[in-house]
């Protein structure tokens, strides 16, 4: 599992996925392909706006901070689990997560 998470994080960084905005058309395609439960045009627009805010916040973070944020909120891992996946001390995970929160709050 650890290898899979690390590979996914490396791919996200390599492709710079968080740097690319998403259009309403792309969201519609994703919705159709994956069955997202986004009903109505207004909900879809709100979803895109929220995603764009998250994307802009992620761009402001350092790679290590993006990793802990992705694992904490994207994969819903605990700080202890994140430390195991990344091979870091728990204190490092906590400090990077706190710095990421502080930095994204000022965006």
Backbone as a printed PyTorch tensor [residue, N CA C, xyz], in Angstrom:
tensor([[[  0.8290,  -1.1860,   0.0000],
         [  0.0000,   0.0000,   0.0000],
         [  0.8760,   1.2530,   0.0000]],

        [[  1.9270,   1.2320,   0.7790],
         [  2.8210,   2.3760,   0.8590],
         [  3.4060,   2.7020,  -0.5120]],

        [[  3.7920,   1.6940,  -1.2550],
         [  4.3700,   1.8990,  -2.5830],
         [  3.3440,   2.5340,  -3.5130]],

        [[  2.1060,   2.0910,  -3.4280],
         [  1.0430,   2.6280,  -4.2660],
         [  0.8070,   4.1100,  -3.9730]],

        [[  0.7200,   4.4830,  -2.7100],
         [  0.5300,   5.8850,  -2.3440],
         [  1.6920,   6.7440,  -2.8400]],

        [[  2.8890,   6.2700,  -2.5990],
         [  4.0590,   7.0550,  -3.0130],
         [  4.0940,   7.2130,  -4.5220]],

        [[  3.7590,   6.1510,  -5.2460],
         [  3.7340,   6.2310,  -6.7070],
         [  2.6790,   7.2350,  -7.1650]],

        [[  1.4980,   7.1890,  -6.5650],
         [  0.4320,   8.1270,  -6.9260],
         [  0.8600,   9.5650,  -6.6630]],

        [[  1.4780,   9.8060,  -5.5250],
         [  1.9500,  11.1560,  -5.2040],
         [  3.0260,  11.6150,  -6.1830]],

        [[  3.9250,  10.7110,  -6.5330],
         [  4.9660,  11.0520,  -7.5060],
         [  4.3610,  11.4060,  -8.8670]],

        [[  3.3390,  10.6630,  -9.2680],
         [  2.6710,  10.9430, -10.5480],
         [  1.9450,  12.2800, -10.5180]],

        [[  1.2980,  12.5870,  -9.4120],
         [  0.6200,  13.8780,  -9.2830],
         [  1.6320,  15.0080,  -9.4390]],

        [[  2.7810,  14.8620,  -8.8040],
         [  3.8210,  15.8870,  -8.9110],
         [  4.3930,  15.9310, -10.3250]],

        [[  4.6540,  14.7800, -10.9020],
         [  5.2640,  14.7190, -12.2360],
         [  4.3620,  15.3650, -13.2710]],

        [[  3.0780,  15.0620, -13.2140],
         [  2.1330,  15.5860, -14.1960],
         [  1.6440,  16.9840, -13.8620]],

        [[  1.8780,  17.4270, -12.6360],
         [  1.4250,  18.7540, -12.2340],
         [ -0.0860,  18.9000, -12.3230]],

        [[ -0.8100,  17.8280, -11.9940],
         [ -2.2650,  17.8050, -12.1160],
         [ -2.9100,  18.9630, -11.3720]],

        [[ -2.4140,  19.2750, -10.2090],
         [ -2.9940,  20.3320,  -9.3800],
         [ -2.8090,  21.7110, -10.0110]],

        [[ -1.9820,  21.8290, -11.0450],
         [ -1.7200,  23.1230, -11.6650],
         [ -2.6970,  23.4500, -12.7930]],

        [[ -3.4750,  22.4820, -13.2410],
         [ -4.3370,  22.6820, -14.3920],
         [ -5.7810,  22.9230, -13.9750]],

        [[ -6.3400,  24.0680, -14.3970],
         [ -7.7520,  24.3110, -14.0900],
         [ -8.6420,  23.3160, -14.8360]],

        [[ -9.8520,  23.1330, -14.3480],
         [-10.7910,  22.2180, -14.9850],
         [-11.9730,  23.0300, -15.5120]],

        [[-12.4240,  22.6720, -16.7020],
         [-13.5430,  23.3810, -17.3110],
         [-14.8580,  22.6890, -16.9600]],

        [[-15.9450,  23.4020, -17.1670],
         [-17.2660,  22.8040, -16.9350],
         [-17.4850,  21.6020, -17.8510]],

        [[-16.9790,  21.6860, -19.0710],
         [-17.1290,  20.5720, -20.0080],
         [-16.4060,  19.3220, -19.4990]],

        [[-15.2000,  19.5220, -18.9660],
         [-14.4400,  18.3880, -18.4310],
         [-15.1500,  17.7740, -17.2330]],

        [[-15.7420,  18.6200, -16.3990],
         [-16.4820,  18.1160, -15.2450],
         [-17.6980,  17.3360, -15.7080]],

        [[-18.3760,  17.8330, -16.7240],
         [-19.5420,  17.1170, -17.2600],
         [-19.1450,  15.7370, -17.7600]],

        [[-18.0080,  15.6730, -18.4420],
         [-17.5190,  14.3770, -18.9280],
         [-17.2010,  13.4420, -17.7610]],

        [[-16.5170,  13.9670, -16.7450],
         [-16.2130,  13.1590, -15.5630],
         [-17.4890,  12.6730, -14.8910]],

        [[-18.4460,  13.5720, -14.8110],
         [-19.7230,  13.2310, -14.1900],
         [-20.3900,  12.0800, -14.9350]],

        [[-20.3890,  12.1770, -16.2570],
         [-21.0120,  11.1320, -17.0750],
         [-20.2510,   9.8090, -16.9670]],

        [[-18.9270,   9.8720, -16.9740],
         [-18.1070,   8.6620, -16.9440],
         [-18.1350,   7.9800, -15.5810]],

        [[-18.0990,   8.7740, -14.5260],
         [-17.9400,   8.2080, -13.1830],
         [-19.1910,   8.2670, -12.3300]],

        [[-20.2530,   8.8490, -12.8600],
         [-21.5000,   8.9000, -12.1120],
         [-21.4500,   9.7830, -10.8930]],

        [[-20.7100,  10.9050, -10.9510],
         [-20.6860,  11.8320,  -9.8210],
         [-22.1000,  12.2840,  -9.5100]],

        [[-22.3700,  12.4700,  -8.2510],
         [-23.6950,  12.8870,  -7.8200],
         [-23.7530,  14.4160,  -7.7160]],

        [[-23.6030,  15.0550,  -8.8500],
         [-23.7050,  16.5090,  -8.9260],
         [-24.9230,  16.7880,  -9.7890]],

        [[-25.9670,  17.3030,  -9.1710],
         [-27.2010,  17.5200,  -9.9030],
         [-27.3930,  18.9920, -10.1870]],

        [[-27.7900,  19.2720, -11.4020],
         [-28.0850,  20.6440, -11.7820],
         [-26.8560,  21.4400, -12.1590]],

        [[-27.0520,  22.4030, -13.0350],
         [-25.9650,  23.2410, -13.5240],
         [-25.3530,  24.0760, -12.3960]],

        [[-26.1610,  24.5940, -11.5030],
         [-25.6500,  25.4210, -10.3920],
         [-24.7200,  24.6080,  -9.5030]],

        [[-25.1200,  23.3970,  -9.1440],
         [-24.2690,  22.5480,  -8.3110],
         [-22.9470,  22.2500,  -9.0070]],

        [[-23.0130,  22.0450, -10.3120],
         [-21.8200,  21.7570, -11.0870],
         [-20.8770,  22.9580, -11.0680]],

        [[-21.4250,  24.1510, -11.2090],
         [-20.6070,  25.3640, -11.1730],
         [-19.9860,  25.5640,  -9.7900]],

        [[-20.7410,  25.3160,  -8.7530],
         [-20.2190,  25.4350,  -7.3890],
         [-19.0800,  24.4460,  -7.1930]],

        [[-19.2660,  23.2340,  -7.6810],
         [-18.2330,  22.2070,  -7.5650],
         [-16.9540,  22.6490,  -8.2700]],

        [[-17.0820,  23.2170,  -9.4710],
         [-15.9150,  23.6760, -10.2230],
         [-15.2210,  24.8220,  -9.4910]],

        [[-15.9820,  25.7620,  -8.9590],
         [-15.4050,  26.8900,  -8.2250],
         [-14.6600,  26.3860,  -6.9930]],

        [[-15.2650,  25.4770,  -6.2540],
         [-14.6090,  24.9330,  -5.0640],
         [-13.3340,  24.1910,  -5.4320]],

        [[-13.3900,  23.4130,  -6.4920],
         [-12.2120,  22.6730,  -6.9430],
         [-11.1030,  23.6360,  -7.3540]],

        [[-11.4790,  24.7110,  -8.0170],
         [-10.4980,  25.7060,  -8.4480],
         [ -9.8420,  26.3880,  -7.2410]],

        [[-10.6100,  26.6600,  -6.2040],
         [-10.0380,  27.2390,  -4.9850],
         [ -9.0260,  26.2840,  -4.3430]],

        [[ -9.3750,  25.0160,  -4.3140],
         [ -8.4610,  24.0100,  -3.7550],
         [ -7.2050,  23.9220,  -4.6160]],

        [[ -7.3840,  23.9160,  -5.9420],
         [ -6.2420,  23.8330,  -6.8550],
         [ -5.2960,  25.0170,  -6.6400]],

        [[ -5.8510,  26.2230,  -6.5270],
         [ -5.0190,  27.4040,  -6.3250],
         [ -4.2810,  27.3410,  -4.9920]],

        [[ -4.9310,  26.8190,  -3.9780],
         [ -4.2750,  26.6720,  -2.6740],
         [ -3.1410,  25.6500,  -2.7660]],

        [[ -3.3570,  24.5510,  -3.4820],
         [ -2.3200,  23.5230,  -3.6160],
         [ -1.1050,  24.0310,  -4.3760]],

        [[ -1.3230,  24.8780,  -5.3680],
         [ -0.2100,  25.4320,  -6.1410],
         [  0.7200,  26.2290,  -5.2450]],

        [[  0.1790,  26.8540,  -4.2030],
         [  0.9710,  27.6850,  -3.2960],
         [  1.8390,  26.8710,  -2.3370]],

        [[  1.5530,  25.5720,  -2.2240],
         [  2.2550,  24.7360,  -1.2470],
         [  3.5150,  24.1210,  -1.8360]],

        [[  4.4520,  23.8250,  -0.9630],
         [  5.6380,  23.0630,  -1.3520],
         [  5.2220,  21.6140,  -1.6120]],

        [[  6.0210,  20.8920,  -2.3580],
         [  5.6990,  19.5100,  -2.7300],
         [  5.4410,  18.6370,  -1.5000]],

        [[  6.2480,  18.7760,  -0.4650],
         [  6.0620,  17.9740,   0.7490],
         [  4.7410,  18.2960,   1.4330]],

        [[  4.3830,  19.5620,   1.4140],
         [  3.1110,  19.9580,   2.0110],
         [  1.9360,  19.4170,   1.1940]],

        [[  2.0540,  19.4580,  -0.1440],
         [  1.0000,  18.8870,  -0.9970],
         [  0.8350,  17.4040,  -0.7270]],

        [[  1.9390,  16.7160,  -0.5090],
         [  1.8760,  15.2760,  -0.2470],
         [  1.0870,  14.9720,   1.0210]],

        [[  1.4050,  15.6770,   2.0970],
         [  0.6950,  15.3860,   3.3460],
         [ -0.7760,  15.7830,   3.2410]],

        [[ -1.0650,  16.8640,   2.5450],
         [ -2.4580,  17.2740,   2.3530],
         [ -3.2040,  16.2270,   1.5340]],

        [[ -2.5790,  15.7440,   0.4680],
         [ -3.2190,  14.7270,  -0.3760],
         [ -3.4990,  13.4480,   0.4110]],

        [[ -2.5400,  13.0340,   1.2130],
         [ -2.7370,  11.8100,   1.9850],
         [ -3.7330,  12.0060,   3.1210]],

        [[ -3.7180,  13.1800,   3.7520],
         [ -4.6290,  13.4230,   4.8790],
         [ -6.0630,  13.5970,   4.4110]],

        [[ -6.2620,  14.4630,   3.4250],
         [ -7.6240,  14.7960,   3.0160],
         [ -8.0880,  14.0320,   1.7790]],

        [[ -7.1610,  13.6720,   0.9020],
         [ -7.5390,  12.9110,  -0.2830],
         [ -7.6880,  11.4280,   0.0140]],

        [[ -6.7170,  10.8820,   0.7430],
         [ -6.7440,   9.4550,   1.0680],
         [ -7.3020,   9.1830,   2.4540]],

        [[ -7.5650,  10.2460,   3.2180],
         [ -8.1480,  10.1430,   4.5620],
         [ -7.2950,   9.2950,   5.5020]],

        [[ -5.9710,   9.4850,   5.4070],
         [ -5.0600,   8.7670,   6.2940],
         [ -4.8120,   9.5830,   7.5610]],

        [[ -4.4840,   8.8950,   8.6310],
         [ -4.1070,   9.5670,   9.8750],
         [ -2.6770,  10.0660,   9.7490]],

        [[ -2.2720,  10.9170,  10.6790],
         [ -0.9010,  11.4090,  10.6670],
         [  0.1010,  10.2680,  10.8460]],

        [[ -0.2470,   9.2930,  11.6600],
         [  0.6260,   8.1290,  11.8760],
         [  0.7560,   7.3310,  10.5740]],

        [[ -0.3640,   7.1220,   9.8720],
         [ -0.3260,   6.3950,   8.6010],
         [  0.4990,   7.1450,   7.5600]],

        [[  0.3370,   8.4660,   7.5210],
         [  1.1010,   9.2830,   6.5720],
         [  2.5920,   9.1580,   6.8600]],

        [[  2.9490,   9.1870,   8.1270],
         [  4.3530,   9.0400,   8.5120],
         [  4.9100,   7.7040,   8.0240]],

        [[  4.1160,   6.6530,   8.1230],
         [  4.5550,   5.3380,   7.6610],
         [  4.6970,   5.3150,   6.1410]],

        [[  3.7430,   5.8930,   5.4320],
         [  3.7850,   5.9040,   3.9710],
         [  5.0030,   6.6760,   3.4650]],

        [[  5.2520,   7.8350,   4.0580],
         [  6.3360,   8.6850,   3.5770],
         [  7.6830,   8.3910,   4.2310]],

        [[  7.6590,   7.5840,   5.2880],
         [  8.9050,   7.2730,   5.9770],
         [  9.4510,   8.4430,   6.7750]],

        [[  8.5450,   9.2860,   7.2670],
         [  8.9040,  10.4640,   8.0430],
         [  8.4910,  10.2640,   9.4820]],

        [[  9.0990,  11.0190,  10.4070],
         [  8.6020,  11.0290,  11.7840],
         [  7.2140,  11.6780,  11.8360]],

        [[  6.4030,  11.2920,  12.7900],
         [  5.0510,  11.8390,  12.9310],
         [  5.1120,  13.3520,  13.1410]],

        [[  6.0900,  13.8160,  13.8920],
         [  6.2420,  15.2510,  14.1310],
         [  6.4530,  16.0360,  12.8350]],

        [[  7.1870,  15.4620,  11.9000],
         [  7.4060,  16.1040,  10.6030],
         [  6.0990,  16.2050,   9.8350]],

        [[  5.3230,  15.1270,   9.8610],
         [  4.0250,  15.1320,   9.1910],
         [  3.1320,  16.2140,   9.7890]],

        [[  3.0860,  16.2850,  11.1090],
         [  2.2410,  17.2800,  11.7780],
         [  2.6750,  18.6980,  11.4300]],

        [[  3.9630,  18.9430,  11.4450],
         [  4.4320,  20.3070,  11.1650],
         [  4.1680,  20.6880,   9.7060]],

        [[  4.3640,  19.7600,   8.7780],
         [  4.1030,  20.0740,   7.3640],
         [  2.6150,  20.2820,   7.1130]],

        [[  1.7990,  19.5120,   7.7940],
         [  0.3500,  19.6700,   7.6670],
         [ -0.0890,  21.0270,   8.2340]],

        [[  0.4620,  21.3950,   9.3860],
         [  0.1340,  22.6950,   9.9850],
         [  0.6010,  23.8460,   9.1090]],

        [[  1.7860,  23.7340,   8.5520],
         [  2.2840,  24.7900,   7.6600],
         [  1.4200,  24.8980,   6.4160]],

        [[  1.0040,  23.7570,   5.8970],
         [  0.1280,  23.7700,   4.7140],
         [ -1.2060,  24.4360,   5.0320]],

        [[ -1.7570,  24.1190,   6.1910],
         [ -3.0240,  24.7450,   6.6040],
         [ -2.8480,  26.2440,   6.7670]],

        [[ -1.7680,  26.6510,   7.4290],
         [ -1.5060,  28.0730,   7.6170],
         [ -1.3420,  28.7900,   6.2810]],

        [[ -0.6130,  28.1630,   5.3950],
         [ -0.3390,  28.7890,   4.0950],
         [ -1.5920,  28.8600,   3.2280]],

        [[ -2.3950,  27.8000,   3.2170],
         [ -3.5930,  27.7950,   2.3840],
         [ -4.6570,  28.7300,   2.9600]],

        [[ -4.6140,  28.9670,   4.2630],
         [ -5.5600,  29.8970,   4.8710],
         [ -5.2970,  31.3320,   4.4940]],

        [[ -4.0630,  31.6150,   4.0850],
         [ -3.7160,  32.9870,   3.7090],
         [ -3.8630,  33.2400,   2.2240]],

        [[ -4.2640,  32.2330,   1.4680],
         [ -4.4210,  32.3940,   0.0120],
         [ -5.7300,  33.0630,  -0.3450]]])
